[in-house]
């Protein structure tokens, strides 16, 4: 039996067919999702047909791989009852869809389908697929990838797509102002409604995010996940049984801090590089936009201590010798050292970055807050 494939926009309940008016609407141009004049010649219908070809290719091989990961069992196409492809939004690089698989036995699971059509988006999709594949052994807090698909420029349109793990019931979070005007983290839960996190949960979110980034950091090549930004919704959170759990949903690039990384046996230089990674991480962890789209926002000082704790959590995966050397290096840093590193990192930002003025305004206090968070490691 062939699975029944259906299409929807925004919600699985909003079904779309070739007879629907939405079918012929052109997709917003990647990079300009809010500009009405920035339209691609690729239509919603093209998107769905291409998605269907990808998922059904080679006897649904990519779905079989996803099922093995999500259901811990091998399946055949006859085990699949329904496939709903729901185009959920239009991003800067991709047009993401949630793919919901319904099995004959009544089980359901979801996958993330990212598809790009612009030259910039296509290049990004290729990099991200390779990066997620390579980083999968470092942490289970990033999406597993199941397969990649491409159409060449000789086709009616070029595209690259990949299928990845969907983190069910995880949601974006951003800095926001509560009714009293206090800055807090708000979670965009479309199911039960938006809600603010407590101070303890906020601390945990930043700590977990820093831990994920540290586990993804390669201490020998100095490679790290960059760029990333809270305003882009790169991290998501789920609240369950009184705790919060964080995931990183995208890895656009995985590149080195330096053009020439230190030698792999130079522990002192590698430890200094790890410290630079931490200081850069502590700055970026505080950056957001109010409600995701408003003015640039700067997280409270507690985010700094949370970042240091998360960094140390991430070091648990390193060798004892390496971890000890990095902690020892932290303990030798003076306030002036930290300020110097922080200003070096600030100077590396694009002069046109909307975050730069905010960093410049706060960098002195940030260095002091970071130094105070490291005091317990002083030698």
C-alpha positions as CSV (number, residue, x, y, z in Angstrom):
1,X,0.0,0.0,0.0
2,X,1.3,3.5,-0.9
3,X,1.2,6.1,1.8
4,X,-1.3,8.9,1.5
5,X,0.7,12.2,1.2
6,X,-1.1,15.4,2.1
7,X,0.0,19.0,2.2
8,X,-0.8,21.9,4.5
9,X,0.4,25.4,5.4
10,X,1.0,26.8,8.9
11,X,-1.1,24.0,10.5
12,X,-1.8,20.4,9.6
13,X,-5.5,21.3,9.6
14,X,-5.0,23.9,6.9
15,X,-4.9,21.5,4.0
16,X,-3.7,22.6,0.5
17,X,-4.3,20.8,-2.8
18,X,-3.4,21.6,-6.4
19,X,-6.9,23.1,-6.7
20,X,-6.3,25.5,-3.8
21,X,-5.5,29.2,-4.4
22,X,-2.4,28.8,-2.2
23,X,-0.9,26.2,-4.5
24,X,0.2,28.8,-7.1
25,X,1.4,31.4,-4.7
26,X,5.1,32.2,-5.1
27,X,7.4,31.6,-2.1
28,X,8.9,34.7,-0.4
29,X,12.5,35.3,-1.5
30,X,15.0,33.8,1.0
31,X,16.7,36.6,2.9
32,X,13.7,38.9,2.4
33,X,10.7,37.1,3.9
34,X,8.9,40.3,4.8
35,X,9.3,42.1,1.5
36,X,6.2,41.7,-0.7
37,X,8.3,42.5,-3.8
38,X,10.8,39.9,-2.9
39,X,9.1,36.9,-4.4
40,X,10.7,33.7,-5.8
41,X,9.4,32.1,-9.0
42,X,9.1,28.9,-7.0
43,X,5.5,28.3,-5.9
44,X,4.0,26.6,-2.9
45,X,3.0,23.8,-5.2
46,X,6.5,23.4,-6.5
47,X,7.7,23.2,-2.9
48,X,5.2,20.4,-2.0
49,X,5.9,18.4,-5.2
50,X,9.6,18.6,-4.6
51,X,9.2,17.5,-1.0
52,X,7.1,14.6,-2.1
53,X,9.8,13.5,-4.6
54,X,12.5,13.7,-1.9
55,X,10.6,11.7,0.7
56,X,9.4,9.0,-1.7
57,X,12.8,8.6,-3.4
58,X,14.4,5.1,-3.4
59,X,11.3,3.5,-1.8
60,X,11.1,6.1,1.0
61,X,14.6,5.4,2.1
62,X,15.0,8.7,4.0
63,X,11.8,8.1,5.9
64,X,13.0,4.5,6.8
65,X,16.1,6.0,8.3
66,X,14.1,8.5,10.3
67,X,11.8,5.8,11.5
68,X,14.7,3.6,12.7
69,X,15.9,6.6,14.8
70,X,12.5,7.7,16.1
71,X,10.7,4.3,16.5
72,X,13.8,2.1,17.0
73,X,12.5,-0.3,14.4
74,X,12.8,-0.9,10.7
75,X,9.8,-0.2,8.5
76,X,8.6,-0.7,5.0
77,X,6.4,1.7,2.9
78,X,3.4,-0.5,3.6
79,X,3.8,0.3,7.3
80,X,3.3,4.0,6.6
81,X,-0.4,5.2,6.5
82,X,-0.1,9.0,6.0
83,X,2.5,11.6,5.4
84,X,1.6,15.3,6.0
85,X,4.0,17.9,4.8
86,X,3.2,21.2,6.6
87,X,5.0,24.3,5.4
88,X,5.4,26.2,8.7
89,X,7.4,29.3,7.9
90,X,9.8,31.2,5.6
91,X,13.2,31.9,7.0
92,X,16.3,33.8,5.8
93,X,17.9,30.7,4.3
94,X,15.2,27.9,4.3
95,X,11.6,27.2,3.9
96,X,11.1,24.7,6.8
97,X,8.3,22.2,6.9
98,X,7.1,19.8,9.6
99,X,6.6,16.3,8.2
100,X,4.2,14.2,10.3
101,X,4.3,10.5,9.7
102,X,1.3,8.3,10.6
103,X,2.0,4.6,10.9
104,X,-0.5,1.8,10.3
105,X,0.0,0.7,13.9
106,X,-1.2,4.1,15.2
107,X,2.2,5.6,16.0
108,X,3.1,9.1,14.9
109,X,6.4,11.0,14.7
110,X,7.6,14.2,13.2
111,X,10.6,15.3,11.1
112,X,12.0,18.7,10.0
113,X,12.3,19.3,6.3
114,X,14.5,22.3,5.4
115,X,14.5,23.4,1.7
116,X,16.5,26.1,0.1
117,X,16.2,27.6,-3.5
118,X,18.5,30.7,-3.5
119,X,22.2,30.3,-4.1
120,X,22.9,31.5,-0.6
121,X,20.4,29.2,1.0
122,X,21.6,26.2,-1.1
123,X,25.2,26.8,0.1
124,X,24.0,27.1,3.7
125,X,21.9,23.9,3.5
126,X,24.9,22.0,2.2
127,X,27.2,23.3,5.0
128,X,24.6,22.7,7.7
129,X,23.9,19.1,6.6
130,X,27.6,18.3,6.7
131,X,28.0,20.1,10.1
132,X,25.1,18.3,11.7
133,X,26.3,15.0,10.4
134,X,29.8,15.6,11.8
135,X,28.7,17.0,15.2
136,X,26.1,14.2,15.9
137,X,28.7,12.2,17.8
138,X,29.5,15.1,20.2
139,X,26.0,15.7,21.5
140,X,22.4,14.5,21.2
141,X,21.1,18.0,21.8
142,X,21.3,18.9,18.1
143,X,19.1,17.4,15.3
144,X,20.0,14.1,13.8
145,X,20.0,14.2,10.0
146,X,18.5,11.5,7.9
147,X,19.2,12.4,4.3
148,X,19.8,15.1,1.7
149,X,18.3,15.9,-1.7
150,X,19.1,18.3,-4.6
151,X,17.9,19.4,-7.9
152,X,20.5,20.8,-10.3
153,X,20.4,24.1,-12.0
154,X,19.4,22.2,-15.2
155,X,16.0,21.6,-13.7
156,X,13.2,24.2,-13.7
157,X,14.7,25.5,-10.4
158,X,17.7,24.5,-8.3
159,X,17.2,23.4,-4.7
160,X,18.8,21.6,-1.8
161,X,16.8,20.0,1.0
162,X,17.6,17.8,4.0
163,X,15.4,15.9,6.5
164,X,16.3,16.1,10.2
165,X,15.0,15.3,13.6
166,X,12.1,17.4,14.9
167,X,12.2,18.3,18.5
168,X,8.5,17.9,19.5
169,X,7.0,20.4,22.0
170,X,10.1,22.5,22.0
171,X,9.6,26.2,21.4
172,X,11.5,29.4,20.7
173,X,12.3,31.8,23.6
174,X,13.3,35.4,23.7
175,X,13.9,38.3,26.0
176,X,10.7,40.2,26.6
177,X,9.2,42.7,29.1
178,X,6.5,41.5,31.5
179,X,3.5,43.6,32.7
180,X,5.7,45.4,35.2
181,X,8.4,46.2,32.6
182,X,10.9,43.7,34.0
183,X,13.0,41.9,31.4
184,X,12.4,38.1,31.4
185,X,12.6,35.2,29.0
186,X,9.3,34.4,27.3
187,X,8.6,31.0,25.6
188,X,6.6,31.0,22.4
189,X,4.3,28.0,23.1
190,X,1.7,28.0,20.4
191,X,-0.1,25.2,22.0
192,X,-0.8,26.2,25.6
193,X,0.1,29.9,25.2
194,X,3.2,32.0,25.7
195,X,4.7,32.1,29.2
196,X,7.5,33.7,31.1
197,X,10.3,31.5,32.7
198,X,11.2,31.8,36.3
199,X,14.7,33.1,37.2
200,X,15.8,29.6,38.0
201,X,14.6,28.2,34.7
202,X,16.1,31.2,32.8
203,X,19.5,30.4,34.5
204,X,19.1,26.7,33.4
205,X,18.3,27.7,29.8
206,X,21.4,29.8,29.5
207,X,23.5,27.1,31.3
208,X,22.3,24.4,29.0
209,X,22.8,26.5,25.9
210,X,26.4,27.2,26.9
211,X,26.9,23.5,27.6
212,X,25.7,22.5,24.1
213,X,28.0,25.0,22.5
214,X,30.9,23.8,24.6
215,X,30.3,20.2,23.7
216,X,30.3,21.2,20.0
217,X,33.6,23.1,20.4
218,X,36.6,21.2,19.1
219,X,39.4,22.0,21.6
220,X,42.1,20.8,19.1
221,X,41.0,22.6,15.9
222,X,39.3,25.5,17.8
223,X,36.2,24.9,15.5
224,X,32.9,26.1,16.9
225,X,29.3,26.7,15.9
226,X,29.1,30.2,14.3
227,X,27.2,32.3,13.6
228,X,24.3,31.8,15.9
229,X,21.8,34.2,17.6
230,X,19.0,33.9,20.1
231,X,17.0,36.4,18.0
232,X,17.0,33.8,15.2
233,X,15.5,31.2,17.4
234,X,18.5,28.9,17.1
235,X,17.8,27.4,20.6
236,X,14.5,26.0,21.7
237,X,13.2,24.9,25.1
238,X,10.7,22.4,26.5
239,X,9.2,22.6,30.0
240,X,8.5,19.1,31.5
241,X,8.0,17.8,35.0
242,X,9.1,21.0,36.6
243,X,12.3,21.4,34.6
244,X,13.4,22.9,31.3
245,X,15.3,21.1,28.5
246,X,17.2,23.0,25.7
247,X,18.1,22.0,22.2
248,X,20.1,23.7,19.4
249,X,18.2,23.3,16.1
250,X,20.6,24.7,13.6
251,X,24.3,24.7,12.8
252,X,24.8,27.1,9.9
253,X,28.6,26.9,9.9
254,X,31.3,25.1,11.8
255,X,34.5,27.0,11.5
256,X,37.7,27.8,13.5
257,X,38.3,30.7,15.8
258,X,41.6,31.2,14.1
259,X,43.0,31.1,10.6
260,X,45.8,28.9,12.0
261,X,44.9,26.8,15.1
262,X,47.6,26.0,17.7
263,X,49.4,22.7,17.5
264,X,47.4,19.8,18.9
265,X,50.0,19.1,21.6
266,X,50.3,22.8,22.7
267,X,48.0,22.6,25.7
268,X,48.8,26.1,26.9
269,X,47.8,27.7,23.6
270,X,44.8,25.5,23.2
271,X,43.6,26.4,26.7
272,X,44.0,30.1,25.9
273,X,41.9,29.5,22.8
274,X,39.2,27.8,24.9
275,X,39.2,30.8,27.2
276,X,38.6,33.0,24.2
277,X,35.8,30.7,23.1
278,X,34.2,31.1,26.6
279,X,34.5,34.9,26.6
280,X,33.0,35.1,23.1
281,X,30.3,32.7,24.1
282,X,29.5,34.8,27.2
283,X,28.9,37.9,25.1
284,X,26.8,36.2,22.4
285,X,24.7,34.4,25.1
286,X,23.4,37.8,26.3
287,X,22.4,39.0,22.8
288,X,18.8,38.8,21.7
289,X,16.0,41.0,20.3
290,X,13.0,41.9,22.4
291,X,10.3,39.4,21.5
292,X,12.6,38.1,18.8
293,X,12.0,41.0,16.4
294,X,12.3,44.2,18.4
295,X,15.2,46.3,19.6
296,X,18.5,44.5,20.4
297,X,18.4,43.3,24.0
298,X,21.0,42.4,26.6
299,X,20.4,39.6,29.1
300,X,20.9,40.1,32.8
301,X,24.2,39.4,34.6
302,X,22.9,36.0,35.7
303,X,23.4,34.8,32.1
304,X,27.1,35.3,32.6
305,X,27.4,33.0,35.6
306,X,25.1,30.5,33.8
307,X,27.4,30.6,30.7
308,X,30.5,29.8,32.9
309,X,28.7,26.9,34.6
310,X,27.5,25.6,31.2
311,X,31.0,25.9,29.8
312,X,32.3,23.8,32.7
313,X,29.5,21.3,32.2
314,X,30.6,20.9,28.6
315,X,34.2,20.3,29.6
316,X,33.1,17.1,31.3
317,X,33.4,15.4,27.9
318,X,37.1,16.4,27.6
319,X,40.0,14.5,28.8
320,X,40.9,15.1,32.5
321,X,44.2,16.6,31.6
322,X,42.7,19.0,29.1
323,X,39.9,20.0,31.4
324,X,42.3,20.6,34.3
325,X,44.5,22.8,32.1
326,X,41.6,24.9,30.9
327,X,40.4,25.5,34.4
328,X,43.9,26.3,35.6
329,X,44.1,28.9,32.8
330,X,40.8,30.4,33.9
331,X,42.2,30.8,37.4
332,X,45.2,32.8,36.2
333,X,43.1,35.5,34.3
334,X,43.1,39.0,35.8
335,X,40.3,41.5,35.3
336,X,42.5,43.3,32.8
337,X,43.1,40.0,30.9
338,X,39.4,39.4,30.6
339,X,38.7,43.0,29.5
340,X,41.4,42.8,26.8
341,X,40.0,39.5,25.5
342,X,36.5,40.8,25.5
343,X,37.4,44.0,23.6
344,X,39.3,41.9,21.1
345,X,36.2,39.8,20.5
346,X,34.0,42.9,20.3
347,X,36.4,44.4,17.7
348,X,35.8,41.3,15.5
349,X,32.1,42.1,15.1
350,X,30.9,43.5,11.8
351,X,30.9,47.3,12.2
352,X,27.4,47.2,10.7
353,X,26.1,44.7,13.2
354,X,23.0,46.0,15.1
355,X,24.4,44.3,18.2
356,X,27.7,46.3,18.3
357,X,26.4,49.4,20.0
358,X,24.8,47.3,22.7
359,X,28.1,45.4,23.2
360,X,30.1,48.6,23.4
361,X,27.7,50.0,25.9
362,X,28.0,47.0,28.2
363,X,31.4,45.5,27.6
364,X,33.2,47.0,30.7
365,X,30.5,45.7,33.1
366,X,30.4,42.4,31.2
367,X,34.1,41.9,31.8
368,X,33.7,42.6,35.5
369,X,30.7,40.2,35.8
370,X,32.6,37.5,33.9
371,X,35.7,38.0,36.2
372,X,33.5,37.7,39.3
373,X,31.9,34.5,37.9
374,X,35.4,33.0,37.6
375,X,36.7,34.0,41.0
376,X,36.3,30.5,42.5
377,X,38.8,29.2,39.9
378,X,41.6,31.6,40.8
379,X,44.9,30.1,41.8
